[in-house]
Amino acid sequence: MPRIIPIKELKDTAKISEMCHENEDPIYVTKNGYGDMVLMSIESYEALHRLNQIYRELEISEEDVAAGRTTPAKEALKEIRENYQAKL
């Protein structure tokens, strides 16, 4: 369940920090009864950011496949092996 707090509660920063670290859910902050901002721990933010990066990479990959920008696996592995051997 989302946690919603009024902006005036941000004065108690230690309590807010504790709330952010209790679980991964963000804290929604309201101002004059309307949504204003979202707070979360740095760990939760970084996990969310990593997940978004993965989704972005998947989207790019799907676009490549749809556009035919692919290489058969055998050819790709052969090229990887050749490049690896050349570096040795």
C-alpha positions, 0 to 999 in steps of 0.5 A: 500500500502506498504511503502518502504524507503531507509536505509538512512532515518532511521536517522530521528527516530522521523519520522520513529516512527511516520510512524510506528504508523500511521497504522498497515502496516510495513515499508520496508527498502531497502539497495542498492535497495534491501529489507533489513529489516522491521519496525513496531510498537510494537503494530502491532508486538504484534498483529501479534505475537498473531495471529501467536500463534493462527494459531500455536495452530489451526495447532496443534489442526488439527493434533490432530484431524487427528491423532485421539487424541480427546475426545468426548465432553461429556467425556471431560466436565464430567472430567472437572466437576469432577476435578472442584468439587475435588478442592472445 
